[in-house]
Structure formats: C-alpha cells, structure tokens
Amino acid sequence: DTGVSQDPRHKITKRGQNVTFRCDPISEHNRLYWYRQTLGQGPEFLTYFQNEAQLEKSRLLSDRFSAERPKGSFSTLEIQRTEQGDSAMYLCASSFRDRGVDEQFFGPGTRLTVL
Amino acid sequence: AQSVAQPEDQVNVAEGNPLTVKCTYSVSGNPYLFWYVQYPNRGLQFLLKYITGDNLVKGSYGFEAEFNKSQTSFHLKKPSALVSDSALYFCAVRALMDSSYKLIFGSGTRLLVRP
C-alpha cells in the first residue's frame, strides 16, 4: 500500500500521560499536514511541514503539542500531559507540489482516547 | 476569515435517484474548493477539486460539483445514487491568495442512500 500510513491506529491513555503518533507520507510528497477531528466535526488544521521545515502552526496547537519531521520524511506528533479534551482523531495528510494546486491525501488516522 | 458551511447534517436519497450535497464558502479572493468522502474507520478520500476554469468539475466515482461564484457555493452532485455512496462528505476551501496551505473543512454531511 503506497498511501499515507499512521501508527498507532488507536491509543488509550490516562490523563497526564504523554503520547506520540507517527505518520509516514506518500513517498516523495514534500508537504505534510496534521489535522484533528472530533465527533461530528470536520478536520481542523494543526500544523504543516514543507520538507523538514514546520511552516505553519494553528492556535489549536498548544504548548503541550509538538510536531517534527526530521529529514523531511516521516513525522511525529507528541502530546504532553494529555487532557480529556485531547480525545479526538488525529489525521495526517501529505501532498506534492508539482503544478497547479496539490490535493491532500489523508491517512486512516489515530484515534486517541484520554481517560 | 475563511469558512465553509454544510447546511444539512444528513441527506437521504433512494438508490437510482440524483443526489445533491450542499456547500457554501466564505473566503477572501478566489477559492480553491475540494470535496472529500469519509467511510467508517477510514481516512478522507479525495473526490474532486475546483481551481479555475470550467464551473462543472468531474471527479471520482461519478461525482461532480458545480462552482457558483455569485452564490459562493460548490454543491456536490451525482445523477444516480448507489447504496455504496452512503458515507460522510466534507467540503473544504483554501484561499487562492492565502500563503497558507491549510484546508478549512465544513462540519460534514452524512449521505444515506436507501435501497
């Protein structure tokens, strides 16, 4: 499968614990995005990388959230001191800018439940 | 601020009948518009996009969408619905003049096609 992959698919944690999610984009895609989706809502943008540079962060991304994309390949999203309000589906997407406007391809998501 | 509205939480249609899923947007300048579909336990799948040119855009699985600048709408349509089209549909927008690559999503419309 050459699509965007995310690991783990599900994560249950206790409040206060740290969690880390991984995203592997489509090979050669230079752009990578993280979104968060809560029940009954559309995805909300969190952050965006072009290659290894983090170019944009949403106000939703509090100090407890950090994302990296070393070497411009896979990316990790870490949430420190999780809160119940962090429970959501975390979606990763990637795209490749060639010509025109690049559509984003999404992974299956990581569902986080904070108890 | 950019925004997307999907006024219907759910659309019900009989198999074989035409379907329309509505979307209106608000953005400064010209928009890039997208439709995505989400099946249970799967990520968002790209259906189609409008960048410029012909107002009628054709996409995957027989779907099409009509861009109407005066009404700021981008409704998704299909001439003949299939039961397998039942899913959650999201409209998204990005501003042409915006340096950000993030997508702004609507809250989604659940399509239910009955046999």
Contacts between the chains, C-beta under 8 A, distances in Angstrom:
chain1	res1	chain2	res2	distance
A	4	B	43	7.1
A	31	B	101	6.6
A	33	B	101	7.4
A	33	B	102	7.1
A	40	B	107	6.9
A	40	B	108	7.6
A	41	B	107	5.6
A	41	B	108	7.4
A	42	B	4	7.6
A	42	B	90	5.2
A	42	B	92	7.5
A	42	B	105	3.1
A	42	B	106	5.3
A	42	B	107	5.2
A	42	B	108	5.4
A	43	B	44	7.2
A	43	B	90	7.4
A	43	B	103	7.6
A	43	B	105	5.0
A	44	B	105	7.4
A	45	B	102	3.9
A	45	B	103	6.8
A	45	B	104	7.5
A	48	B	100	7.6
A	48	B	101	5.8
A	48	B	102	6.2
A	56	B	100	5.7
A	56	B	101	7.5
A	56	B	102	6.7
A	58	B	102	7.6
A	91	B	43	6.4
A	91	B	44	7.2
A	93	B	44	7.8
A	95	B	101	7.7
A	100	B	51	6.2
A	101	B	32	5.2
A	101	B	49	6.8
A	101	B	51	5.1
A	101	B	94	7.6
A	103	B	34	6.5
A	103	B	46	4.9
A	103	B	49	5.6
A	104	B	46	7.4
A	104	B	103	6.5
A	105	B	46	6.6
A	106	B	36	7.5
A	106	B	43	3.9
A	106	B	44	4.2
A	106	B	45	7.4
A	107	B	43	5.1
A	108	B	41	7.3
A	108	B	42	5.8
A	108	B	43	4.6
A	109	B	43	5.7
